[in-house]
Amino acid sequence: MTAAELSVVFFLQMFVIIAISRLVGWLAKKYLGQPQVVGEMIAGVLLGPSLFGLLAPDLQHMLFPKDSKSVLYVGAQLGVGLYMFLVGLGFQAEHFKSNAKSAAAVSLSGMAAPFLVAVAIAPWLLHLGLFGKGIDTFQATLFMGAAISITAFPMLARIIHERGLSKTPLGTLSLSAGAIDDAGAWTVLAIVLATFGGGPAVAVKAIVGGLLFVAFMLTLGPKLLAPLGRWAEREGKVTPNMLGVVVMLFALSAWAMDAVGIHAVFGGFILGTVLPRGVLSREVKKQLEPFAVVLLLPMFFTFSGLHTQLTMVNSFGLVAVTLVILAGSILAKGGACWAAARLTGQDNATACGIGALMNARGLMELIIINIGLQKGIIGPALFSMLVLMAIVTTLMASPLFELLYGKAARARGELGALDESEDEDSGELARAPA
């Protein structure tokens, strides 16, 4: 296709993507009590070969021709990179410091149990040919462990904030454990990416480069960025020039992580964690979040959905594999977090609430498995199975939390009502299940 033809197709794609995403998201929120972003995740799958391509293959191919997928890919990568930058902006270091003993126990349990499941099933999945060429058992196990152990931390944080649980044992423990948990999962994924497909020299470059970048950003980054924060405080706002500087820093950080062989999302997240808090972080988030979540994230969901072929799970054996992955993920993550919370002194309702929240994977899971598919670590069939796992565990989080914790807490006056005035277009970072 020519550039002009791609331009025509692109704008039609964006109309369909945004329209379907908003519609399915609204339906999910109104009738299922789910956040808009969950509906958008499902919309991406509906636009792919699993439904649209199955019912109208010629029309689906006309709307999403092969040549146009490279454009969607760029928009998707920019979307998830900005999203992880926004997640970094919302990251609170004090979550690591409060309730440290219980948080460490819940987090380590919530990672150890999924990794034990990964140790058990990864060789089997490898034998079935569900991983990419050249993947060994160690890499397969690490990837599955990271995929099963990840938590939808932004969604978890918003549920806790909107329900007034930030200062409760459940709130502080879940936030602390979720932050530690996801940091561990992303570290494991970085190791997998660093060791995949390039030999020792490429692995060393990725690991050393990543460590140097993180060390530089965590030690010198706050000092170097402090003048930018003071500038914003003096102005009382973020000017276009300030926003331009932040976006340039984001692009540079994303490039640095891509250049060493890890992934752009790591650069965006690390920058977000060290950007000065106050007017700068608050206004940058306010200005970038609508663009990222209304326009770019639906591109990511659609790009992900175009590679999700649920029809590949077309035999009893593959359905059984999917159910094993789903059951293992839910029981390992939710069960381990519940048990660790109980063993560290939490009551049963609080422990159940923690297990329900920590079990949601959300967009964080989709980011991990898209990286895995893009790098050739997993094949399309396993990718589709993990998409299903991400959607199911995310859908069940809110009703399970309400069933196991919400009703009892509300009866005790500990759980506030959701703020219905919350901006509906503010993405997963500002949405929570009703």
N, C-alpha and C positions, 0 to 999 in steps of 0.2 A: 504493500500500500504506500501511496505517496504521503508526504507530510500533510498536504491539504486534506486528503481523504481521512487520515488519522485524526485530524482536528475535528472534522465533521462527526466522526464516530465518537470521539471523546466526549463532546458536549452532550450527545444523546445518551451516552453511557451514564454521565453524571446525573442527568435528569432522572433516569430510571433508578439508579443506585440510591440517590437521596430520597426519592419518592417512596420506594419500597421500604427503605430502612426506616423512614419516619413512620410510615403506616404500620409496619409490623411491630416497631417499637412501641407505638401508641397502643396497639391492640394488646401487646404483652403487659403493658403497664395497667391498662384499664380493666382487662378481664382476667389476667393471671396474677396481678399484684407483683409483677417483676419490674426491675428498672429498665429504662429505655434501651440501655446498651445490650441487655440480654436479647431483646427483640431484634436488635441490629445484627447480633451474632447469627441469629437464626435466619434473618433476611439474606445474609451473605450466602448461606448454604442453599436457600431456596433459589437464588439466582444462578447457581452453578448447575452442573450436569445432574445433580441428584433430583431436581424437580423440573426447573425451567428447561434444561437440556433434555430431560426425559419426555416432557409433554410436547415441546415445540423445538426440536433440535435445530432445524434450519433457521428459525427466528433467533434462537440463542446464539448460534454461530455468527449470524449477521450482526447482532448487537455486540458480541464479544469475540471478534476475529482474533486469530492467533497473533497477528502483528501488533494489535493494540495492547496486549498483555504487558509488554515492556513499559508502556506509559503508566498503566495501572500499578505496576510493580514499584516504580519510582515514587508515585504518590503514596502507596502503601508504606514504603520504607520511611518516607518523611513523616507520615502520620504516626507510626509506632515510635519513631525516634522522638518526636515532639511529645507524644504521650508519656514516654518514660522520663523525659525531662520534667514534665509536669508532676509526675509521681515523685520524682526527686525533690521538687519544690515543696511538696507536702510532707516530706519525710521529716519526722521529729526525732532528733537524737536522744531525747530524754526517755523515749520508749525503751531504749536499751538499759537505762539506768534504774527504772522503777520496777519493783517486784522482780528483781533479777533472777532469783533462785527458781521460782515457779515458771517464769518466762523461758529460762534456759531449758528447764525440764520439758515443758510442753513443746518448745521448738525442736529440741534434739529428738524427742520421741516422734514428733510429726515429720521428721526427716528420716530417722533410723528405720521405722517400720516400713515406709514406702520403699526404701532402698533394699530392705530384706525381700519385699515382694519383687522388686526389680531383679535381684540376684536369682530368685526362683524362676521368673518367667522369661528373662531376657534370652537365655540360651534356647529356650523353646521357640520364641519369636524369631530368633536368628535362624534356627533350623527350618522354619516355615518360609523363609525368604522374605520377611517383612521389613528387613533393614536394607540399606544400600550396599552396593558392592564395596568390598574392602573393609567393612566394619567388623571388628573383632568383638569377642564377648565382653571384654572390659569396657570398651567404648559404648556398646549397646546397653550394658548395665548402668553405666553412669548417666546416659541420656534418659533411659526409662526412669531411673531414680529421680532425676531432676524434674521430669515431666509429671510424675505422680505426686511429688512432694510440694510442688509450687502452690502458693495461696494467692487468691485475688485480693492482695493487700489493699489497694485503693477502695475497693468495694467494702471490704471489712471495716476500714477506717471510717467510711462515710456512714455505714449502718450504725456504728457505735456512736459517732458524733451526733447524728440526727435523732437518735433515740435517747440522748442524754445519759449515755453510759460511760462517758470518758473517764470519770473518776471512780467508777465501781470496780470491784475485783475482776469482773468479766472484761470490762473495757481495757484496763491497764494491762492485764495479762494477755489478752488477745492481740492488742496492738504491739506489745513487746515481742511476743512469740512470732507474730506474723512478719514483723520487720526482720528479725533474726533468720527466720525460716526462708524468706525470699532471697535475702542476701546469700545464704548458703546455696540455694538452688541455682542462682545466677552464677555463682562462683564455679559450681560443678559444670554448668553448661559451658562456661568460658574454657575450662580445662578440656572438655570434649572437643570444642571447636579448635582449640590450640593443637591438639594431638591428631586431628583428623586430616588425612589425605595429603600431607606435604612433607613427611619425613621429619627427623629430629631437628633440623635447622629451622624449619617453619614453626615447629612446636615451641622451640626455645624463643624464637622471635616473638611469638604471640604471648607466651607466658611472661617473659621478661618485659616486653613492651607494655603489656597490661598492668603488671605490678608497678612499673615505673610511672605510668600515667596515673594510677590510683594514688600512689605515694605522693606524687607531685601535687595532685589536686587536693588531697586531704591535708597536706602540710602547708604548702605555699599558696594554694588556691584561695583560701579565705582572706589571707593578707593582701593578695594581688587584686581581689575583687572588692575589698572593703571600700576603696574610693568610689566605686560605682554605686554601692549602697548608700554612702554618705551624700552623693550627688542627688540620688532619688529622694532622700529624706529632706534635703534643702529645698528641692523643687516641690515637694509634696505630691509628686506624681511621676510617672514614667513617660518621658518625652519620646518622640519618634527617634531621636538620635540614640537615646538610651536603649530603646527596644532594638534598634539596629545593631548596637554593640552586642546585646545579649544573643540575638539571632546569629550573629557572626561567630560568637564563642560557641554556641551550640553546634553550628556547622563544622567548626574546627575540631571540636571534641568528638563529634560523630566520625569525622574523617580519620582522626587519629586512631580510633579503635578499629575502624575498617582497615586502615593501612597496616596495622600490625597483625591482622588476620583473625580478629575476634568478631565483633559486630557493632554497628553504629549505635544500637540502643544502649549499650554500656556507657558510651561516652556521654549521651544525653542524660542518663540517670545520674552519673557521678557529678556532672556539672550542676544539675538541679539540687543535689544534696549540699553543695558548698556555696551556692549563690547566697548573698546576704539576705537575711530575713527582714521583714518590715515592709515598707512601701514598695521596694523593688520587687520582691518575690510576689507580693500580693497583687500588684498591678500588672506584672508580666503574665501571671497566671490568668488574670481577668481578661487581658487582651488576646492571649494566644489560645486559650482553651476553647472558645466557641469555634474558631477556625479549625482547630485540630479535631474536635469531636463531631462537628456537624458535617464537615466536608471530607477530611482526610481519613478518619477512622472507618467510615463506611466504605471507602476505597479499599482499606485493608481487609475488612470483613468480606467484601466481594472477591478480592483477589484470593483470599483464603478459601472462600466457597467455590471458586472456579476450579480449585484443586481437590475439592472434597467430593469423592465419588462413592456415595453410600451404596450404590448398586454393585460396587466391588465386593461388598460384604454379602455375597450372594449364595453362600452355602451354609449348611448346618455347622461345619467346622469353623468357618470364619465368624459366624454369629456367636459360637461358643467362645472363641478367642476374645471377641469384643466384650462379652459378659464377664469373662474372667478378669480382663483388664479393669472393667468398671467396678466389679465387686471388690477386687483387690485394692483399687484406689480408694474407694469409699471406706472400707473397713480399716485399712492400714492408717490412713490419714486421720479420719474422724475418730476412730476407736483409740488410736494411740494418744491423740491430744486429750480426749476425755479421760483416759486412764491416768495420764501424767498429771492432769489438773486435780483429779481425785486424790492421787498419792501425795500431792503437795498441799493438801488441806482445803481444797475448794469443795463446796457442797455439790450435790449431784446435779441440780438445775444449772448452776454456773458452769460446771464441767461439760454438761450436755450442750449448753449454748456455745461454749468455746469450740467444742468438736464440730458443731454444725457450721460455724463461721469459718473455721480453718479449712474445712473440706471443700469450699468453693474454689474453683480454678479461674474462671472468667477469662478475661482478655489476656492475662499473663500467660495462661496455658497456650492460647493461640499464638502468641508471639514466639514462645519456645518451639512449638512444633513446626511453625512456618520456617523458622531458622533451620530446624532439622531437615525439613523437606528441601529447602533451598540449597543447603550444603550437601545433600545426598546422603544424609545419615539414615533417614527413614524413607520407606517407599510410600506410594500413594495409598495403598490399602491400610497400612498402619496409621498413616496420617488421618484418614477418614475415621478410623476407630477412636483415635485420640481426640478428634473434634467432637465426636459424640460424647465421650467422657467429659470433656470440658463443658459442653452444654448441659448435660444431665446434672453434674455436680453443682453447677451454678444455679440451675432452675430449682434444685431441691434445697438450697441453702436457706432462703427466706422462710418458706413454710415450715421447714424443720426447726429453724431457730424459734419461730413463733410457737410451735407445738411444744418444744422441749423447755423453752425458757420464757418466752414472751408473756404467755398468759399468767404464769405464776408471778413473774416480776411485776406485771401491771397490777395484779391484785394486791401486791405489797406496796404499790406506789413508787416502784423503782424505775419504771420504764415509761418514758414520755411518748406522746404521740408524735408522728412524723410532721415535719414542717411542710405543709402542702404548698406554701408559697415559694418553695425552692424552684429556681429556674430549671425548666424541663430540658433546656438545651445545653446544660453544662456537663454532659458526659458522665462516664463512670466515676470520675473523680468527684462529682457532685450529685450522684444519684444513689438511692438505696431502695431496696424492695419495700413496698408498703406493708 
